Structure formats: C-alpha cells, structure tokens
Amino acid sequence: MSIRLYFDEDAQARAVAHNLQLRGVDVTIAVDEGCAGFPDDEQLDYATEQGRVICTCNLRDFIPLHTRYVTQGKAHGGIILIHQQRFSIGDQVLRLLRLMKAKSADDMQNNIEFLSNW
C-alpha cells in the first residue's frame, strides 16, 4: 500500500503538501484536519489512526517519542523527520517522492526515516 502523509504544524507544510498533491500524493496537514496545537503524541496517534505517516521538522521531540512508543510496544504509522533548514521546499518534495517510491506504508510501520537519507 502507498504511503499516505500527514504533516504536523510547520511553516512550510502547506507548500510541500500542495506540491505533493499536484503529483498525486495523498497528503494532509494538521491545520486542515483541525489538529493544530495538539501535543506531539496526539499528532502521531491521529496520523496513525488515519493510516498516515507523520512528517515533522520536530526532531528533538519525535525521536524520543518514537523510542517511547517502541519501548512501550505502542504502534505508530511511521515518522519522517525533515531538517527544514537543510532543504528547500522543492528538495523536500523530491526526497519525499523518492522515499515513497522505495517504501510502502507497511515498511513505515513503527519506523522512523530521516529525509536527509533520501
């Protein structure tokens, strides 16, 4: 199954999501889902409930959150970590498309990927 994306709150999320949508990707953002301001664990839980992989620039909080979920045996749909300052909107789109071509939604279950690797 193809990866479906969910972006948490981020200044560039709307632009990246729009560019991905133009390329046929199923993507949504927290603001459009009414999830703006939700804590990180609720964002991850919401993405998982919706069958989506969360994309975030919040490395500081989501790496320990992933570790906590794995340690507690709690499932999540996957996390893609983006170093926003390192990549332009276009670079983010291209890297996400590359990752999505190589990985399935099943591959992302309970896993974390760094966009910098793609």
Backbone as ProteinMPNN parsed JSONL, in Angstrom:
{"seq_chain_A": "MSIRLYFDEDAQARAVAHNLQLRGVDVTIAVDEGCAGFPDDEQLDYATEQGRVICTCNLRDFIPLHTRYVTQGKAHGGIILIHQQRFSIGDQVLRLLRLMKAKSADDMQNNIEFLSNW", "coords_chain_A": {"N_chain_A": [[0.838, -1.181, 0.0], [0.44, 2.259, -0.716], [2.22, 5.006, 0.712], [0.598, 7.311, 2.766], [0.53, 10.667, 3.647], [0.88, 12.843, 6.5], [1.282, 16.008, 7.664], [2.609, 17.628, 10.47], [2.228, 20.684, 12.357], [3.786, 23.303, 10.704], [5.728, 25.812, 9.139], [6.339, 25.503, 6.398], [4.797, 23.386, 5.638], [2.287, 23.495, 4.279], [2.999, 24.368, 1.685], [4.729, 22.307, 0.817], [2.982, 20.11, 1.009], [1.016, 20.877, -0.863], [2.501, 20.831, -3.265], [3.106, 18.107, -3.354], [0.533, 17.044, -3.562], [-0.142, 17.927, -6.122], [1.288, 16.122, -7.533], [-0.07, 13.823, -7.184], [-0.035, 12.649, -4.66], [-1.412, 11.416, -1.628], [-2.021, 13.475, 0.824], [-2.181, 15.385, 3.821], [-2.532, 18.125, 6.174], [-1.969, 19.168, 9.576], [-3.347, 21.53, 10.304], [-5.477, 21.651, 8.461], [-6.855, 19.416, 9.26], [-7.89, 20.05, 11.674], [-6.247, 19.765, 13.839], [-4.391, 21.481, 14.843], [-2.106, 22.661, 17.235], [-2.245, 20.426, 18.838], [-0.663, 18.154, 21.159], [2.507, 16.469, 20.59], [2.372, 13.601, 20.801], [-0.348, 13.165, 20.428], [-0.619, 14.108, 17.85], [0.878, 12.183, 16.457], [-0.6, 9.886, 17.107], [-3.043, 10.553, 15.89], [-2.304, 10.649, 13.165], [-1.593, 7.966, 12.824], [-4.057, 6.664, 13.363], [-5.43, 7.512, 11.135], [-4.197, 6.141, 9.168], [-1.799, 7.135, 8.198], [1.547, 8.376, 7.595], [3.492, 10.364, 9.652], [4.95, 13.517, 8.977], [7.493, 15.583, 10.053], [9.307, 18.411, 11.31], [10.245, 18.449, 13.768], [12.542, 17.178, 15.234], [13.733, 16.996, 17.745], [11.696, 16.319, 19.579], [10.305, 14.167, 18.406], [12.043, 11.999, 17.984], [12.642, 10.94, 20.618], [9.961, 10.356, 21.21], [9.293, 8.359, 19.359], [11.053, 6.359, 20.291], [9.961, 5.942, 22.839], [7.411, 4.92, 22.154], [8.149, 2.522, 20.833], [9.492, 1.18, 22.907], [7.397, 0.853, 24.716], [5.807, -0.8, 23.307], [3.865, 0.261, 21.704], [2.129, 0.907, 18.784], [2.83, 2.808, 15.801], [2.221, 4.697, 12.788], [4.462, 5.442, 11.4], [7.258, 7.69, 11.007], [8.552, 10.529, 9.459], [11.36, 12.425, 9.459], [12.326, 15.74, 9.007], [14.897, 17.907, 8.225], [14.368, 20.998, 8.213], [15.754, 23.432, 7.741], [17.765, 22.606, 6.165], [16.822, 21.815, 3.682], [15.222, 22.954, 0.731], [11.824, 23.729, -0.25], [11.309, 22.45, -2.69], [13.358, 20.496, -2.677], [12.545, 18.992, -0.461], [10.126, 17.93, -1.421], [11.031, 16.365, -3.617], [12.709, 14.509, -2.291], [10.868, 13.279, -0.57], [9.187, 12.072, -2.46], [10.999, 10.264, -3.56], [11.529, 8.614, -1.339], [8.938, 7.578, -0.944], [8.619, 6.101, -3.223], [10.341, 4.028, -2.798], [9.594, 2.847, -0.387], [6.886, 1.214, 1.318], [3.646, 1.718, 2.895], [3.435, -0.266, 4.819], [6.141, -0.823, 5.258], [6.858, 1.43, 6.653], [5.608, 1.268, 9.1], [5.91, 1.688, 12.525], [8.448, 2.669, 12.221], [11.163, 4.975, 11.692], [12.263, 7.516, 9.574], [14.83, 9.482, 8.182], [14.671, 12.306, 6.258], [16.901, 13.294, 5.103], [18.385, 11.107, 4.327], [17.433, 10.402, 1.901]], "CA_chain_A": [[0.0, 0.0, 0.0], [1.189, 3.506, -0.812], [2.313, 5.863, 1.896], [-0.242, 8.5, 2.862], [1.274, 11.559, 4.527], [0.256, 13.814, 7.391], [2.266, 16.96, 8.174], [2.216, 18.366, 11.664], [2.285, 22.13, 12.156], [5.082, 23.756, 10.235], [5.553, 26.932, 8.223], [6.429, 25.085, 5.004], [3.988, 22.181, 5.409], [1.254, 23.72, 3.261], [3.626, 24.43, 0.365], [5.207, 20.958, 0.48], [1.79, 19.281, 0.799], [0.402, 21.272, -2.126], [3.336, 20.31, -4.354], [2.925, 16.657, -3.395], [-0.814, 16.79, -4.074], [-0.08, 18.117, -7.571], [1.919, 14.916, -8.071], [-0.947, 12.693, -6.911], [0.19, 12.069, -3.331], [-2.462, 11.595, -0.628], [-1.354, 14.189, 1.909], [-2.949, 16.396, 4.53], [-1.752, 18.796, 7.215], [-2.652, 19.288, 10.864], [-4.261, 22.673, 10.316], [-6.672, 21.284, 7.709], [-7.537, 18.332, 9.972], [-8.358, 20.548, 12.964], [-5.342, 19.246, 14.872], [-3.396, 22.494, 15.193], [-1.903, 22.833, 18.664], [-2.248, 19.152, 19.565], [0.656, 17.678, 21.573], [3.167, 15.582, 19.622], [1.865, 12.228, 20.84], [-1.68, 13.172, 19.823], [-0.401, 14.239, 16.398], [1.306, 10.869, 15.972], [-1.747, 8.986, 17.232], [-4.023, 10.921, 14.868], [-1.783, 10.177, 11.877], [-1.683, 6.502, 12.829], [-5.474, 6.311, 13.245], [-5.854, 7.829, 9.779], [-3.405, 5.346, 8.236], [-0.823, 8.047, 7.595], [2.886, 8.562, 8.144], [3.636, 11.772, 10.02], [6.156, 14.24, 8.566], [7.708, 16.65, 11.019], [10.64, 19.001, 11.451], [10.486, 18.447, 15.207], [13.405, 16.045, 15.547], [14.014, 16.985, 19.179], [10.632, 15.66, 20.326], [9.793, 12.951, 17.798], [12.962, 10.869, 18.157], [12.317, 10.286, 21.888], [8.592, 9.846, 21.154], [9.403, 7.076, 18.656], [11.693, 5.426, 21.224], [8.978, 5.624, 23.882], [6.39, 4.04, 21.572], [8.755, 1.204, 20.594], [9.763, 0.588, 24.215], [6.121, 0.507, 25.339], [5.067, -1.702, 22.418], [2.754, 1.009, 21.117], [2.334, 1.032, 17.341], [2.558, 4.061, 15.078], [2.237, 4.523, 11.337], [5.746, 5.835, 10.84], [7.661, 9.087, 11.181], [9.588, 11.044, 8.562], [11.953, 13.607, 10.074], [12.829, 16.653, 7.983], [15.722, 19.038, 8.648], [13.788, 22.053, 7.381], [16.732, 24.431, 7.35], [18.709, 21.99, 5.247], [16.217, 21.53, 2.385], [14.19, 23.836, 0.188], [10.534, 23.066, -0.467], [11.496, 21.544, -3.823], [14.166, 19.355, -2.227], [11.705, 18.158, 0.406], [9.18, 17.218, -2.289], [11.764, 15.331, -4.365], [13.16, 13.477, -1.358], [9.687, 12.526, -0.128], [8.768, 11.222, -3.578], [11.991, 9.183, -3.646], [11.256, 7.708, -0.216], [7.654, 6.926, -1.165], [8.788, 5.131, -4.307], [11.136, 2.91, -2.28], [8.991, 2.267, 0.818], [5.428, 1.116, 1.38], [3.075, 2.063, 4.202], [3.812, -1.351, 5.732], [7.554, -0.629, 5.598], [6.991, 2.566, 7.564], [5.001, 0.964, 10.393], [6.797, 1.696, 13.702], [9.803, 3.047, 11.798], [11.487, 6.389, 11.561], [13.156, 7.797, 8.446], [15.349, 10.84, 8.064], [14.582, 12.706, 4.866], [18.274, 13.534, 4.622], [18.901, 9.856, 3.746], [16.79, 10.192, 0.608]], "C_chain_A": [[0.886, 1.248, 0.0], [1.16, 4.277, 0.498], [1.376, 7.053, 1.724], [0.391, 9.382, 3.927], [0.375, 12.496, 5.331], [1.363, 14.703, 7.923], [1.747, 17.598, 9.443], [2.38, 19.852, 11.365], [3.697, 22.568, 11.793], [4.854, 24.828, 9.176], [5.543, 26.504, 6.754], [5.496, 23.92, 4.663], [2.965, 22.373, 4.302], [1.863, 23.727, 1.862], [4.116, 23.054, -0.087], [4.016, 20.067, 0.172], [1.137, 19.604, -0.539], [1.186, 20.713, -3.318], [3.227, 18.793, -4.474], [1.551, 16.289, -3.949], [-0.859, 16.948, -5.591], [0.522, 16.904, -8.272], [1.144, 13.649, -7.697], [-0.775, 12.021, -5.559], [-0.992, 12.398, -2.417], [-1.796, 12.197, 0.606], [-2.305, 15.21, 2.519], [-2.06, 17.017, 5.608], [-2.625, 19.018, 8.453], [-3.683, 20.403, 10.869], [-5.568, 22.319, 9.604], [-7.494, 20.199, 8.402], [-8.087, 18.773, 11.327], [-7.495, 20.099, 14.131], [-4.264, 20.244, 15.279], [-3.326, 22.635, 16.712], [-1.939, 21.554, 19.472], [-0.827, 18.805, 20.003], [1.203, 16.648, 20.571], [2.608, 14.162, 19.627], [0.465, 12.133, 20.241], [-1.599, 13.33, 18.309], [-0.042, 12.877, 15.808], [0.159, 9.866, 16.031], [-2.793, 9.282, 16.156], [-3.561, 10.413, 13.499], [-1.936, 8.664, 11.77], [-3.13, 6.041, 12.649], [-5.991, 6.526, 11.826], [-5.089, 7.017, 8.726], [-2.357, 6.157, 7.508], [0.513, 8.005, 8.327], [3.015, 10.047, 8.458], [4.979, 12.304, 9.52], [6.31, 15.424, 9.5], [9.146, 17.155, 10.951], [11.081, 18.99, 12.911], [11.29, 17.208, 15.622], [13.589, 15.89, 17.047], [12.962, 16.199, 19.967], [10.219, 14.311, 19.733], [10.751, 11.768, 17.865], [12.7, 10.183, 19.5], [10.891, 9.711, 21.914], [8.568, 8.488, 20.456], [9.992, 6.014, 19.589], [10.717, 4.997, 22.313], [7.911, 4.663, 23.353], [6.943, 2.631, 21.385], [8.968, 0.478, 21.916], [8.477, 0.098, 24.884], [5.293, -0.457, 24.482], [3.85, -1.051, 21.784], [3.052, 1.257, 19.636], [2.11, 2.461, 16.854], [2.777, 3.813, 13.589], [3.531, 4.894, 10.652], [5.977, 7.327, 10.991], [8.732, 9.403, 10.14], [10.06, 12.358, 9.166], [12.645, 14.453, 9.006], [13.656, 17.752, 8.653], [15.329, 20.215, 7.751], [14.831, 23.051, 6.886], [17.688, 23.907, 6.289], [18.15, 21.869, 3.83], [15.179, 22.571, 1.99], [12.882, 23.048, 0.055], [10.665, 22.05, -1.6], [12.298, 20.308, -3.447], [13.356, 18.419, -1.338], [10.75, 17.313, -0.426], [9.892, 16.081, -3.01], [12.214, 14.191, -3.463], [11.994, 12.628, -0.846], [9.2, 11.594, -1.237], [9.714, 10.026, -3.736], [11.752, 8.138, -2.548], [9.983, 6.907, -0.476], [7.711, 5.905, -2.302], [9.473, 3.864, -3.789], [10.462, 2.168, -1.125], [7.476, 2.224, 0.689], [4.957, 1.586, 2.76], [3.433, 0.998, 5.235], [5.27, -1.228, 6.176], [7.736, 0.454, 6.66], [6.427, 2.294, 8.952], [6.076, 0.876, 11.486], [8.244, 2.03, 13.36], [9.92, 4.558, 11.7], [12.478, 6.517, 10.413], [13.581, 9.254, 8.515], [15.326, 11.213, 6.593], [15.955, 12.957, 4.264], [18.893, 12.29, 4.006], [18.363, 9.603, 2.35], [17.124, 11.291, -0.364]], "O_chain_A": [[1.94, 1.28, 0.635], [0.207, 4.202, 1.274], [1.362, 7.71, 0.684], [0.751, 8.895, 4.999], [-0.715, 12.878, 4.906], [2.292, 14.213, 8.566], [0.605, 18.054, 9.505], [2.644, 20.227, 10.222], [4.666, 22.246, 12.482], [3.895, 24.755, 8.408], [4.813, 27.083, 5.95], [5.42, 23.515, 3.503], [2.797, 21.487, 3.464], [1.289, 23.144, 0.943], [3.935, 22.681, -1.246], [4.031, 19.341, -0.822], [0.745, 18.695, -1.271], [0.598, 20.187, -4.263], [3.254, 18.256, -5.581], [1.421, 15.334, -4.715], [-1.542, 16.183, -6.272], [0.291, 16.688, -9.461], [1.642, 12.537, -7.873], [-1.312, 10.937, -5.335], [-1.507, 13.516, -2.43], [-1.092, 11.504, 1.34], [-3.122, 15.815, 1.825], [-0.982, 16.507, 5.914], [-3.853, 19.049, 8.373], [-4.783, 20.227, 11.392], [-6.648, 22.651, 10.093], [-8.695, 20.078, 8.159], [-8.68, 17.972, 12.048], [-7.952, 20.057, 15.273], [-3.324, 19.884, 15.988], [-4.352, 22.718, 17.388], [-1.689, 21.583, 20.677], [0.125, 19.127, 19.292], [0.449, 16.042, 19.81], [2.393, 13.581, 18.564], [0.127, 11.128, 19.615], [-2.405, 12.76, 17.574], [-0.592, 12.47, 14.784], [-0.028, 9.082, 15.101], [-3.364, 8.359, 15.577], [-4.345, 9.816, 12.761], [-2.362, 8.149, 10.736], [-3.397, 5.129, 11.866], [-6.881, 5.81, 11.368], [-5.313, 7.19, 7.528], [-2.058, 5.902, 6.342], [0.596, 7.65, 9.503], [2.685, 10.892, 7.625], [6.006, 11.634, 9.624], [5.363, 16.181, 9.714], [10.067, 16.424, 10.586], [12.166, 19.468, 13.243], [10.767, 16.308, 16.28], [13.6, 14.772, 17.562], [13.299, 15.491, 20.917], [9.826, 13.408, 20.471], [10.3, 10.624, 17.807], [12.548, 8.962, 19.535], [10.644, 8.696, 22.565], [7.892, 7.568, 20.917], [9.48, 4.897, 19.662], [10.657, 3.819, 22.668], [7.55, 3.701, 24.031], [6.283, 1.653, 21.737], [8.657, -0.708, 22.032], [8.469, -0.945, 25.538], [4.208, -0.878, 24.885], [2.913, -1.737, 21.375], [4.12, 1.764, 19.292], [1.315, 3.215, 17.416], [3.429, 2.848, 13.19], [3.681, 4.683, 9.449], [5.039, 8.118, 11.089], [9.689, 8.65, 9.962], [9.274, 13.285, 9.362], [13.44, 13.951, 8.212], [13.166, 18.445, 9.545], [15.888, 20.4, 6.67], [14.788, 23.468, 5.729], [18.344, 24.685, 5.596], [18.919, 21.824, 2.871], [14.37, 23.009, 2.807], [12.865, 21.83, 0.234], [10.189, 20.921, -1.483], [11.957, 19.197, -3.853], [13.467, 17.198, -1.448], [10.582, 16.122, -0.167], [9.405, 14.951, -3.013], [12.107, 13.025, -3.842], [12.117, 11.411, -0.707], [8.842, 10.447, -0.969], [9.272, 8.912, -4.014], [11.774, 6.934, -2.806], [9.952, 5.696, -0.254], [6.93, 4.953, -2.327], [9.217, 2.765, -4.281], [10.733, 0.986, -0.908], [6.864, 3.075, 0.044], [5.76, 1.819, 3.663], [3.703, 1.319, 6.392], [5.595, -1.497, 7.332], [8.663, 0.392, 7.467], [6.74, 3.023, 9.893], [7.023, 0.096, 11.382], [9.157, 1.71, 14.122], [8.936, 5.294, 11.637], [13.413, 5.726, 10.294], [12.794, 10.136, 8.859], [15.904, 10.507, 5.766], [16.14, 12.844, 3.052], [19.843, 12.405, 3.232], [18.806, 8.669, 1.682], [16.662, 11.268, -1.505]]}, "name": "protein", "num_of_chains": 1, "seq": "MSIRLYFDEDAQARAVAHNLQLRGVDVTIAVDEGCAGFPDDEQLDYATEQGRVICTCNLRDFIPLHTRYVTQGKAHGGIILIHQQRFSIGDQVLRLLRLMKAKSADDMQNNIEFLSNW"}
